[in-house]
Amino acid sequence: MTASDIISHDVLPLRTSDSGDTALGIMGDYFIQHLPIVNNKQLLGLISETDILDQDQSEAVGSYPLSLTRPYVKDGDHIYEVLRVLHEFKLTIVPVVDAEDNYLGMITQADLLRFFAQTGSFTEPGSILVLEMSRRDYSLAEISRIVESESAAVLSCYVTSQLLEADNNIDVTIKINRQEIARIIASFERYDYRIKASFQETEYFETLKDRYDSLLNYLNV
């Protein structure tokens, strides 16, 4: 899945002649704090809400100094690269350009949230297990083998580090395509895996869905 698959054209970029007041109005309408500035098809940079508030809002944004360089992704970049840029530069939107650096559109935080929420690993019924282990013991192949030995399958998996830098442990969260996972938990325990948490998706999925719907309602998208 690449950036081109989730480009949004709902929010228009700024022109250099647009005023700071215009930019703030668009940001308020779409609950974002950044907007790209485009001259014809060329991406000039990103402007932040702070950039605007530090200047005369009646002036054209083309005259503003920009605190950001040109963070963007190519249309062929993977979704994970979009997430990396969003996190690294603390953005609310990421501009997308083609191979010639022509502006194509943008990806908002809401676009990314919607994409991941609609993937099969989220929508398909199942259960969730969180395993705690040391980094050196992590093996996705071994985890999958244990799950598959109970006639189930791993739908998705992600790894998070512990908050303490000195702690070498990680949490491995796996989504399994089974509602009843007592036997799977027992299998992991036989292999000395520590089960940090487990969630029956019949109740957990409804909680996540309610939170997702509430967030989208808040974002008004």
N, C-alpha and C positions, 0 to 999 in steps of 0.2 A: 504494500500500500504506500503510495507516494503523495507528496504535497499536492499535486495537481488534482487528486481525487477528492479533496475536501476544501478547495479554494472557495471562498465566499465572495460574492459580488454585491452583497446587500449594503455594505458600507463603502462609500466612494472615497477615494483618496483626496487629499487636499491639493489644490493648485497653489502655486507660489503667490498668487494674487488674493487668495482667501485670507480673511482677517483672523486674528486670534479668537475673537468672539465667535466666529463661525465654527472654528475648530472645537472650542469648548462646548458649543451646542451639540455638535455631532457626537462628541465623547459622552456627553450626558445622556443623549438619546439611546446610545448603544452600550452604556456602562463599560466603557473602555478608557484607558489613560494614555494611549498612544495612537498616532495616525501617520501614515506615510505621506510624504510630499512628492508629487510627481510632476515633471515638466514634459508635456507630451507623453511619451512612453517611458521616459527615463526616471528611475527611482533616485531622488536626490538625497533622501534620508528619512529618518523618523523624528517626529516631534512629540514631546511628552507634555502632559498637563502642567508639569512644573516649569518646563521651558516657556510655556505661554504665560503662566502666572507671574513669571519674573520679568515680563516685558509689557509694553503698552498693547493691550488686547485689541485696540482699534487699528493697529498697524498690520500690514500684510505679513504672513508667516514666512515669506521668502526673505524677509530682512532679519529674521531671528537667528541668533547663534543656536546650534543644536548640541545638546549634551551627548547625544548618541551618534555613533558613526553610522554605518549602513548595515545593521544586522538584517539578514534576509536568508531565505532558503531558495534553492533552485526547484523548479517544478518537478524534477525527477528525484529529488531527495526523499529518503524514507521518512515516515511519520516520526520515528524516533529522533531524527535530526531536527524536526520542527520542535519537539519537546525540549531538546537540548538548548536550542537557541532561545526559546521562550524562557527557560529557567536561567540560563547564563546571563542574559541581559535584563531579566526581571520585567518581561514585556507582557502586555495584555493582547497584543496582536503580533503576527509575524508576516511581513511582506513576502510575496512569492514572485520570482522573476524567471525568465526563460534563459536559454543558453547565451543570448545576446544581451542579457541584463535588462530586457524590457519588462516593465511592470505588468503582471498578470492579474493580481488580486491579493487578498490577504487571508490569513487563517486566524480566527479569534480563539480565545480560551473556550468559549461556548461551542465552537465548531469541533474542537478536539474532544471535549467532554461528550458531545453528541455522538461522535464517531466511535469512541471506545464503548459507550453505553449500548450502542446498537450492534456491536460485534457478537458473534455467536457465543463466545465465552461468557458474556454477560447475560444474554437472553435465554440461552438453553438452560433447562432445569438441571439441578445438581446440588452439590455441597462443597464446602470450602474447608480446607485444613491448613493450619499454620504450623510448620515444623521449625524448631530451633536447633541449630547445629553449628559446628565450627566451619570456617571457610574450607579447610582442607578436606572435610568429610562430604562436601557438597558434590553430588553427582545426579544430574537430571535423569540419566539413563537408569541408574539404580532406583530412583524414586518412581519413575514410570514403570519399571519392571514389577515393583511391589504392588502398585495400583492395578496393573494389568493382570497380575496373578489372581486377582479377585474379580476378574471379568469386568473390569471398569477401565476408564481411560482418563488421562489428564487433558482437560480442555485448554487450560492456560496455566502459566506459572510465572511468578516474578519474585525477585530476591531483593531484600532490603537489609541494610547494615544496621547494627545496633547503634544507639546514639552515642555511646561512649567510645572514643577513638581507641582507647586501650583494649576494648572488648573485641575479640577476634571472631565473635559469633555473628551469625546471620539468621534472618527469618526467611523461610521459603514458604510462600503462599501458593497453594495449588487449588484449582477449581476442578472438581471431579464430576463426571456425568452420572452420578448416582445419588439418590436421595438418602438411602440407608447406607451408612459408612462404618458401622460398628466393626465389621470384619476387617475392613481396610485399616482402621485405627489399630486393631489388634495385631495385624500383620506388621505395621510400622513399629509397634512396641516390641514385637519379637526380635526385630533387627536393631533394637536399642535406639530408635529415634524418639526424640522428645516431642510430644504433641503439645504445642503451646496454646492452641485454641482450635475449636471446630465449630462450624456453623451449618445447621440444617437450612437449606436454601428456601424452603417453604416459608420460613419466617424471616430469614436474613434478606432474601431477595426483595420481599415486600418493603422492608425497611430501606434498602438501598434505592428502590424504585421511588418511594415516597420522597426521599431526600433529593433524588435526581429531578423529579417533577417539580418540587418546590424551588430548586435552584433555577430551572429553566423559566418558571413563572416569574421569579425575581428578575432574571435577566431580560424577560419580556421577549423571548425568541421562540 
